[in-house]
Amino acid sequence: MKRRAGDLLGAHVSTQGGVAEAPARGAAIGATAIQVFTKTPNQWREPVLTSAQVAAFREALAASGVRAVVAHDSYLINLASPDDALRARSALCFRGELTRCRALGIPWVVSHPGNYIDDRAAGLERNAREYAACLAAVPGDVGVLIEGTAGAGTALGASFEELAVLRDALPAEARARVAFCLDTAHLHAAGYDVAGDVGGVWEQFDHTIGLPLLKCLHLNDSKAAMGSHLDRHEWIGEGRIGPGAFRYIARDQRFASVIKIIETPKADDPLHHDRRMLRRLRAYARGSTLSGPLIVCMYALLLLLAGALRWLGVAGERAT
C-alpha cells in the first residue's frame, strides 16, 4: 500500500495476537501513524509485558515504516469518579497504561476525561489530581493527551474551556507532559461547527488553549446531529460533517506534524475500509498546500458564492 511521504496519517489497528502485530497491520493499510490498545479496553485485567514482547514490538515498528504511535486508554477508567474505590482502581489501571507505553516507546496515552457524576467542579479537581499522581508515579518519556469528548451525560471535556481548566489545574511538572487530542466527531457532537466553519473552530482552540498543544487528531465523520452529544462515527465525507472540513485539515500546514488517526467504521472488512479512508484523506491533501488563514478566506468566499447562486435561483423562479 503506497504511503504519502512525510504525513502522519493512519488508523486505530488491532493488537490481536500481541501488540507486536500492530505495526504490520498499519503498514498493510498504508499508515504512517497508528493507534493501539496496550490491553483489552473493556477489562480491568492488567497485563505485564515481557522484555521479549517489548523487543518484538520495537523491532516490528522499526521495520514497518510507521513513524508515530499513540495508545488509547481503557474504556473503564474514570479518574473523575466520586466513588473512591472506582477512582483508585482507575488510577491503578491508568498507571499501567503509562508504564506499558513507556516500555514500548509509545510517547502518548490518549485519555478521555472522566464522568464527574456528582459535581462538575469537584470532578475536574479529582481528574486533575489523579492525572498528576499517575504521571508522578510513572516518570519518563510518556505523556497524556486529554481527548475532548462529545459531552454525553456527566462526561468532562466537551469544551475547550474545560479542557484548559483540567490541564491548568496540574502542577507544572505534570502539565509539561500533558497536551491534547481532538476528535472531529466529538467536536461536532459537542456543538462546534466543524461542518460549516472548521477554521473558526481552530481559531477558538488556538485562542483558548493554543494549537501547539494539539498533538493528535481523530478524523471521523459523524452520523449524529451537531450538538446532539452523540458519539456516532461515520466514514469520512459521508456523514453530517461532510468532506469540506477534512479537506481543510488535510491541506492546512499547521497540522502537518499532528498525528492523524481514523476511527471510522470497519464493517466486515477492516483492511479495505481503512485503506479506502486513508486514500480519500490523501486525495483531499493533494493540490496546493495553503495556509490556515488563506483557506478560511477561500472557504468564506465559497459560502458567499453558494449563497449568491441560491439567491439567483430563487429570483429566477419568481421572475418566471
ChimeraX attribute file (.defattr): number of C-alpha atoms within 10 A of each C-alpha:
attribute: neighborCount
match mode: 1-to-1
recipient: residues
	/A:1	9
	/A:2	11
	/A:3	19
	/A:4	13
	/A:5	7
	/A:6	10
	/A:7	21
	/A:8	23
	/A:9	29
	/A:10	31
	/A:11	27
	/A:12	24
	/A:13	26
	/A:14	19
	/A:15	18
	/A:16	12
	/A:17	8
	/A:18	14
	/A:19	22
	/A:20	20
	/A:21	17
	/A:22	25
	/A:23	30
	/A:24	18
	/A:25	20
	/A:26	26
	/A:27	21
	/A:28	15
	/A:29	24
	/A:30	24
	/A:31	32
	/A:32	26
	/A:33	24
	/A:34	27
	/A:35	29
	/A:36	21
	/A:37	22
	/A:38	25
	/A:39	25
	/A:40	15
	/A:41	14
	/A:42	11
	/A:43	11
	/A:44	16
	/A:45	10
	/A:46	15
	/A:47	12
	/A:48	12
	/A:49	16
	/A:50	10
	/A:51	11
	/A:52	9
	/A:53	16
	/A:54	18
	/A:55	14
	/A:56	17
	/A:57	20
	/A:58	19
	/A:59	13
	/A:60	18
	/A:61	22
	/A:62	12
	/A:63	12
	/A:64	19
	/A:65	17
	/A:66	23
	/A:67	17
	/A:68	21
	/A:69	26
	/A:70	23
	/A:71	24
	/A:72	21
	/A:73	24
	/A:74	22
	/A:75	14
	/A:76	16
	/A:77	25
	/A:78	28
	/A:79	29
	/A:80	31
	/A:81	23
	/A:82	18
	/A:83	13
	/A:84	11
	/A:85	10
	/A:86	16
	/A:87	20
	/A:88	16
	/A:89	15
	/A:90	22
	/A:91	20
	/A:92	15
	/A:93	23
	/A:94	25
	/A:95	19
	/A:96	20
	/A:97	27
	/A:98	28
	/A:99	22
	/A:100	22
	/A:101	23
	/A:102	19
	/A:103	19
	/A:104	23
	/A:105	16
	/A:106	21
	/A:107	20
	/A:108	28
	/A:109	29
	/A:110	24
	/A:111	24
	/A:112	23
	/A:113	25
	/A:114	24
	/A:115	24
	/A:116	24
	/A:117	16
	/A:118	13
	/A:119	13
	/A:120	15
	/A:121	15
	/A:122	15
	/A:123	25
	/A:124	26
	/A:125	17
	/A:126	21
	/A:127	27
	/A:128	24
	/A:129	17
	/A:130	22
	/A:131	26
	/A:132	21
	/A:133	15
	/A:134	21
	/A:135	22
	/A:136	13
	/A:137	12
	/A:138	16
	/A:139	14
	/A:140	14
	/A:141	14
	/A:142	22
	/A:143	23
	/A:144	26
	/A:145	24
	/A:146	26
	/A:147	26
	/A:148	25
	/A:149	28
	/A:150	26
	/A:151	22
	/A:152	16
	/A:153	10
	/A:154	14
	/A:155	20
	/A:156	27
	/A:157	24
	/A:158	23
	/A:159	19
	/A:160	19
	/A:161	13
	/A:162	16
	/A:163	22
	/A:164	18
	/A:165	17
	/A:166	24
	/A:167	24
	/A:168	15
	/A:169	16
	/A:170	20
	/A:171	13
	/A:172	11
	/A:173	11
	/A:174	21
	/A:175	19
	/A:176	12
	/A:177	19
	/A:178	22
	/A:179	22
	/A:180	23
	/A:181	23
	/A:182	22
	/A:183	23
	/A:184	26
	/A:185	31
	/A:186	32
	/A:187	25
	/A:188	27
	/A:189	27
	/A:190	24
	/A:191	17
	/A:192	21
	/A:193	19
	/A:194	25
	/A:195	20
	/A:196	16
	/A:197	15
	/A:198	22
	/A:199	22
	/A:200	14
	/A:201	17
	/A:202	16
	/A:203	15
	/A:204	16
	/A:205	17
	/A:206	15
	/A:207	11
	/A:208	15
	/A:209	20
	/A:210	13
	/A:211	17
	/A:212	13
	/A:213	15
	/A:214	21
	/A:215	19
	/A:216	24
	/A:217	20
	/A:218	23
	/A:219	28
	/A:220	27
	/A:221	31
	/A:222	27
	/A:223	18
	/A:224	20
	/A:225	18
	/A:226	21
	/A:227	16
	/A:228	15
	/A:229	21
	/A:230	20
	/A:231	21
	/A:232	18
	/A:233	21
	/A:234	22
	/A:235	21
	/A:236	25
	/A:237	19
	/A:238	13
	/A:239	19
	/A:240	19
	/A:241	26
	/A:242	18
	/A:243	17
	/A:244	17
	/A:245	22
	/A:246	24
	/A:247	19
	/A:248	22
	/A:249	23
	/A:250	23
	/A:251	22
	/A:252	20
	/A:253	14
	/A:254	14
	/A:255	21
	/A:256	15
	/A:257	15
	/A:258	20
	/A:259	24
	/A:260	28
	/A:261	26
	/A:262	25
	/A:263	22
	/A:264	22
	/A:265	18
	/A:266	13
	/A:267	9
	/A:268	8
	/A:269	9
	/A:270	15
	/A:271	16
	/A:272	12
	/A:273	17
	/A:274	26
	/A:275	19
	/A:276	14
	/A:277	23
	/A:278	21
	/A:279	18
	/A:280	16
	/A:281	22
	/A:282	16
	/A:283	12
	/A:284	17
	/A:285	19
	/A:286	11
	/A:287	8
	/A:288	8
	/A:289	13
	/A:290	16
	/A:291	13
	/A:292	18
	/A:293	12
	/A:294	11
	/A:295	18
	/A:296	17
	/A:297	12
	/A:298	12
	/A:299	19
	/A:300	15
	/A:301	12
	/A:302	12
	/A:303	13
	/A:304	12
	/A:305	12
	/A:306	12
	/A:307	12
	/A:308	12
	/A:309	12
	/A:310	12
	/A:311	12
	/A:312	12
	/A:313	12
	/A:314	11
	/A:315	11
	/A:316	10
	/A:317	9
	/A:318	8
	/A:319	7
	/A:320	5
